[in-house]
Amino acid sequence: MSFYINNTNGARPGPTNGNPLNGICEKVLIETTKVFDACISQSTESGIILALSNYDPANPVLPLTYISAEASTNQATVSDVVIERIESCPNFANVSANVTIPVVVTYRDSNGTIGTATSSIVVQKNVILFVPQPAVAPITISANAVFSSEIGVFNATDSTFTVTGCIQIVLKVTAPVDVLVPSYGYPFIPPCQTSPVASCPGTNVPLYPTASGSTSIPNG
């Protein structure tokens, strides 16, 4: 079984049926990252220069023929952040930053060998976002990004590619916080469907920690 395979136990994630308040048993303090605001931008850019490094296999035979390029991860790096609050709307700000997207380039060398190399794209962003007032918990500007390209030419003078590609960036305003949320308690974790049922002497311990008795210090 799993949460969703042959499992009828009500203590599992999924859609809520009936009264959503039925079964709430405690207030749980959760350490998490809160997203205060976010926005997405999409564009098709041409003339992007991709400088290459970390060739695999090493020492390809030039010139190279461009095949494609894409982001190696959706987690981009944000730097040079400047937050300028809008005087008439103090909870909003002009947020400017450089977003660096790591890229993997696929090519074919003159011997017909297909290889890859790493590169990166730096995109300057300037947007208006809701930015909370300063607090102990630090505000962070983060970004997720996607890049995809299938159009490009090799520049023999400096061994780079000039490409056209689609860029999608999600900028977020976040902070680490403690949030008090209603809870249905711990979920029921069913046994895996492909695992045999076997007893394990000495390992019969609770899956989650519990606190028995009172959770308050008595007076006096």
C-alpha positions in Angstrom: 0.0 0.0 0.0 0.8 3.7 0.1 -1.1 6.8 0.9 -3.1 6.4 -2.3 -3.0 2.6 -3.1 -5.6 0.4 -1.4 -5.6 2.7 1.6 -9.0 3.6 3.2 -7.5 5.0 6.5 -8.8 8.5 7.1 -5.4 9.7 8.6 -3.8 10.4 5.2 -3.3 13.3 2.9 -5.9 13.9 0.1 -9.2 15.5 -0.5 -11.4 16.5 2.4 -14.9 14.9 2.6 -17.6 16.2 4.8 -16.9 18.8 7.5 -13.3 19.9 7.3 -13.2 20.7 11.0 -14.1 17.1 11.9 -10.9 15.4 13.3 -8.8 18.5 14.0 -7.2 17.6 17.3 -4.3 20.1 18.0 -2.5 23.3 17.1 0.9 22.6 15.6 3.8 25.0 15.5 5.6 24.4 12.2 8.9 25.9 11.1 8.6 26.7 7.5 9.3 29.3 4.7 6.5 31.7 4.1 6.0 33.2 0.7 4.8 36.8 1.1 4.6 37.6 -2.7 5.6 36.2 -6.0 5.5 37.0 -9.7 6.3 35.2 -12.9 7.9 36.6 -16.1 8.2 34.9 -19.5 10.1 36.1 -22.5 11.9 34.9 -25.7 15.3 36.5 -25.9 17.8 36.5 -28.8 21.5 37.3 -28.9 22.2 35.4 -25.6 26.0 34.6 -25.4 26.8 31.2 -23.8 30.4 30.9 -22.7 31.4 27.2 -22.3 33.3 25.3 -19.7 33.4 21.8 -18.3 33.3 20.0 -21.7 32.2 16.4 -21.6 33.9 14.7 -23.2 37.0 16.9 -22.8 38.7 18.7 -25.7 36.0 18.6 -28.4 37.2 19.1 -32.0 36.1 22.6 -33.1 34.0 24.0 -34.7 31.0 22.9 -32.7 27.4 22.5 -34.0 24.7 23.8 -31.6 22.0 21.3 -30.7 20.2 22.7 -27.6 20.5 24.3 -24.2 18.4 24.1 -21.0 18.6 25.1 -17.4 20.5 22.4 -15.4 18.3 23.1 -12.3 15.2 25.2 -11.6 16.9 26.9 -8.6 18.5 30.2 -9.8 20.9 32.4 -7.9 19.8 35.9 -7.0 22.5 38.6 -6.4 22.9 42.3 -6.2 19.4 42.7 -4.7 18.2 46.3 -4.1 14.9 47.0 -2.4 13.6 50.5 -2.7 10.3 51.0 -0.8 7.6 53.0 -2.5 6.9 56.0 -0.3 3.2 56.1 -1.0 2.8 52.4 -0.4 5.4 51.4 2.3 4.6 47.7 2.1 5.5 47.6 -1.6 8.9 48.1 -3.1 10.8 48.2 -6.4 12.9 45.1 -6.3 15.9 44.9 -8.6 18.3 41.9 -8.8 20.4 39.8 -11.1 19.2 36.2 -11.6 21.8 33.7 -12.7 20.5 30.6 -14.4 22.9 27.6 -14.7 22.7 26.0 -18.2 23.8 22.8 -19.9 24.6 23.1 -23.6 24.5 20.1 -25.9 26.5 20.2 -29.1 28.1 18.0 -31.8 31.8 18.5 -32.6 33.5 18.2 -35.9 34.1 14.5 -35.5 30.4 13.9 -35.0 30.7 13.3 -31.2 27.9 14.7 -29.1 29.0 16.4 -25.9 27.8 18.8 -23.3 29.2 21.9 -21.6 28.1 24.2 -18.8 27.3 27.8 -19.0 25.0 30.4 -17.3 22.7 33.3 -18.2 22.4 36.5 -16.1 19.0 38.2 -16.3 18.4 41.6 -14.8 15.0 41.9 -13.2 13.2 45.0 -11.9 9.7 44.4 -10.5 7.3 45.7 -7.9 6.5 43.3 -5.0 5.0 43.2 -1.6 7.9 43.3 0.9 7.1 43.1 4.6 8.6 45.5 7.1 12.0 44.5 8.6 11.8 41.9 11.4 14.0 39.5 13.2 13.3 36.9 10.5 15.2 38.0 7.4 13.5 38.7 4.2 14.9 36.8 1.2 14.4 37.4 -2.6 14.7 34.0 -4.3 14.0 32.8 -7.8 13.2 29.6 -9.8 13.9 29.7 -13.5 13.5 27.6 -16.6 15.5 28.1 -19.8 15.1 26.3 -23.1 16.7 26.9 -26.5 17.1 25.0 -29.8 18.4 27.9 -31.9 22.0 28.9 -31.8 25.3 29.4 -33.8 28.9 28.8 -32.8 31.3 31.7 -32.6 34.7 30.5 -33.7 36.6 33.6 -32.4 35.9 32.9 -28.8 34.3 29.4 -28.8 30.9 30.6 -27.5 27.4 30.1 -28.7 24.9 32.9 -29.6 21.4 31.5 -29.0 17.8 32.4 -28.9 15.8 30.9 -26.1 12.7 31.1 -23.8 13.2 32.2 -20.2 10.7 31.8 -17.4 11.5 33.3 -14.0 9.5 33.2 -10.8 10.6 35.7 -8.2 9.6 35.2 -4.5 9.7 37.3 -1.3 10.2 34.8 1.5 11.1 34.6 5.2 11.7 31.7 7.7 8.8 31.7 10.1 7.0 29.7 12.8 3.4 29.2 11.9 0.6 27.8 14.2 -1.7 25.7 12.1 -4.6 23.4 12.9 -3.7 19.7 12.6 -5.4 16.3 12.3 -2.4 14.7 14.0 0.1 12.3 12.6 -0.8 10.4 9.4 -1.2 6.7 9.2 1.8 5.3 7.2 0.8 2.1 5.4 3.2 -0.7 4.6 4.8 -0.6 1.2 2.9 -2.8 -1.3 5.9 -4.7 -2.6 7.5 -5.3 0.8 6.9 -8.6 2.7 5.3 -8.4 6.1 7.9 -9.4 8.6 8.5 -8.8 12.3 11.6 -6.9 13.4 12.5 -7.7 17.0 13.8 -4.7 18.9 12.5 -2.1 16.4 8.9 -1.8 17.7 9.1 1.9 18.5 6.6 4.7 17.6 7.0 6.3 14.1 6.6 9.8 15.6 7.5 11.3 19.0 4.7 11.8 21.4 4.3 13.8 24.7 2.3 12.1 27.4 0.6 13.9 30.3 0.4 17.6 30.7 2.3 20.0 28.5 2.2 22.8 31.0 4.4 23.5 34.1 2.2 23.4 37.2 2.1 26.5 39.3 3.6 26.5 42.8 
